[in-house]
Amino acid sequence: MSDAQSGAQFSSEPIRLSQGGNGFASPESPEFWENCYQEGTARWDLGHPAPPFASLLDSENAPLPGRIAVLGAGRGQDALLFAERGFEVVGFDFAPSAVNDANELAQARGYQAQFLQRDIFKLSPEFDRSFDYVLEHTCFCAIDPTQREAYVQVVKALLRPAGALIALFWAHDRSGGPPFGTSLEEIRSRFMPTFEIVSIDRPKNSIERRRNEEYLIVLRKPSVS
């Protein structure tokens, strides 16, 4: 589903499972996200890679290929863009159908990529210091804001020394969620004690409904940590 086809955003009300559920699904459960895909309300799924990532990879500042973890990878559109450019990709997502779709697409294209159905907060210690990069796009805004400090620690654990977080943050100020709002100030305060800022850019080619609300930020883990 394209962004243009799904212009509304999530409200703060939980989505009721229409099949096989009883009661309300929490955003902290796989059922919540799987239901979004099954009901066609996965509004973060653009159907194509985020344009700012494509611009980054085409620029003189493009990161060199390496092993990259993609958190909340969904159907793999962003992840497979990096695989196409020579990165070894491991994507993680809560929703089984999204993981299956991403693996099928990677196999069809012959890319070096695999997608796993996992809770990102339970990747340690199995994947500690396993990646040169972590890719962030609509995962930070999807989790409850009370989990954001834990998210920072997940990224830190996944990265090798001197590894980098490549993030496209959606910094809106609307109430409710997911997607939950944030600000550049919060992003700085959350990550700067642990990471060094390499670059902060305001993309000119964000999708229409996120225009002027996104930041493309590269953060580096210290070489000794």
N, C-alpha and C positions, 0 to 999 in steps of 0.2 A: 504494500500500500504506500503510495507516495504521500509526502507531507501535505501536498495540496489537497489530497483527497481526505485528509484527516485533520482538519484545521483546529478542532476543539482540543483542549488540553485536559489532563486528568483533574478531577475535582478531589477534594480531601476525603470524600466518602469512599469506603472500601467497595470493591466490585463483588457482587454476589455471584457465586458459582452457579451456572445454569445447568450443569451436568455433573452428577457424581459428588456434589458438595453438600454440606449442610451448614447453614449459617453464612457468615462472612469470611472471605479470604483475606488474610493479612498480607501486606507487601513484604513481610519477612518470610513468607512461605512460597515454595515453588508453584503452588496452585494459583496464587494471585497472578503471577506472570504468565503461566501457561494459559490461564483463562483469557488473558488479554489477547494472546495470539489466536486462540480458538474462536473468540468472539469478534475478531477484527478490530480490536481497540489498541493494538500495539502502535501507538501514535509516534513513538520515537523511531520506528522502523521506516527510514526514508525510501527504501528500495534501491539505494545507491550509496556509495561512500560519501561522507561529509566533505563538501568541497574544500574547506580549509586544510584537511589532511592531504588532499591531492596537490594543493598548491605548495604545501610544505615539502612534499617529496619531489616536487619539480624545481625547487629553489636551490640556490647555492648553499643554503644552510641545511640541506636534507641530511637526516641522520644516516650513518652507514648501516648497511644490513647487519642484523644480529638476531638473537632470540628474543621474541617479544610476547608478553602476556597481555591478553585483551580481557578486561574485566567487564562483565555484563555484555558479552559479545553479540547477543541476539542471533540473527541469521547470518552474521559474519560479513556484512558489507564492508565495514571499515577494516576488519582483520584481513580480508582477502585482498584489499588494495595493497596492504603492506606485504602480503605473501607474493603478490604479483611483482613487487619491487625487490624480491630476493630475501625477505625476512623469513625466519623460521617462526611460525605462529602457533601459539597455544591459546585458545579462547575458552573462557569459562562463562557459563550462564545457568540460571536457575530453571529455565523453561525447557523441558525435554524436546518439544517439537522444534523449537528454534535451534537447538543443538543438532538435531537430526538434519534439518534443512541446511545448516551451515556445513556439516560434514559432507553431505551429498554434493553441494556446490563446489567445495574444495576438491573433492574427488573428480568431479566432472571437468574441472579446469586443470587438474594435474598439479595443484599447488602443494607446497610443503606446509600443511596446516592441519591441526586437529582441534576438535572442539569437545569439551567435557562438561557434563551436567554436574555442577558443583556449587556449593555455598562458598562465596569468595572469602567469608570470614573463617573458613575451616580449611584453608589451603596450606597452612603451616602445620607441621614442619616439612611436609612432603616436597613443597616447591620452594623452600627457602633458598635464597641466593641462586636462583636458577635462570634468571633473565637479565639481558642487557637493557631491556626497555619494558615499561608497562604503558599500555594505551588506555586512556580514559575518554569516554564520550557517553554521556547520559547515565552513567552508573552512579557517580557522586550525587546527582540530583534525584536519583531513584530511591536511595536508601534513606531511612529515617535520619534526620539531622543529629540525633543523639548518638548515631553510630559513626559519625565522621572522623572522630579521633581514632577509632578502631580501623577505619578505612586507611588512614595515613599509615598506620602501623603495618597493615597488610601490604601496601605498596613498598614500604621500606624493607619488609621481610623478603619479598619476592625478588628485589633487585640485587644484583651483584654490586660490589663496591664500584663507585663511579658510574653506575647505571642511571638511566634517565626515565622520568615520567613525562610522556607526551600527552597533554591533556587539552581537550576542547570543553571548557566549562561553560555551562548555560547559567548565566548570572542574572536571573530575573528576580523581581521583588513581590510577586503575587503570593497571596496566602494559599494555604492548603497544599496538597500534593499527595502522591508524587505526580509531576516533578516538583520537588521542593526547591525553594529559592536559595540563592546565596549571593555573595558580593565579592568583588576583588579583594576588599579588605579582609573578609573572612578567609578566603583562599590563602592569602599571604600569612595570616596569623596561624592557620592550621598547619601549613607546610613549611614555613620558613625556619622554625626551630630544628627541623630534621633535614631539610633539603636546601640546596642553593638554587637561586633563580638564574636560569640561563637566558631566557627571553620571555617577554610578555607582548603579545600582539592582539590587536582588535581586528579580526578578519573582515575583509570587505565583501567576501563572497559567502557569508552565512546564508542558510535558507531563509526565505522571506519572513516567516513568523518568529525567527530568532535573531533577526537583524539588529545589530547594536546591543545585543544581549549576550554575546559570546566572547570568550577570551581563549586564545590559543597560547598555552603556557608550557614551557619546557623547564623542568626542575631536575636537578642532578643530586643524586645521593653522594655524600662525601666518599672519597677513595678509601678512607679508613673509618670503619664504623662497626 
